Amino acid sequence: MKRNIGKTDRVIRIIIGIGIIAIGIYFQNWWGVIGVIPILTAAIGWCPAYIPFGISTIKE
């Protein structure tokens, strides 16, 4: 599993993930659990959605 998420992409994913979780908590809705996905992809540095398109945000 080759990493395909760069530093800036990771920070953005973490912020979005926390925002989704916060909105889910605010509205007392289980949809906030979806915020875990961008946080997990940022933590491992790999996004399966990037593979079919050949995208990598890592600066070479």
PyMOL commands that set and color helices and strands:
alter all, ss='L'
color gray80, all
select helices_A, chain A and resi 7-26+30-44+48-53
alter helices_A, ss='H'
color red, helices_A
deselect
rebuild
show_as cartoon
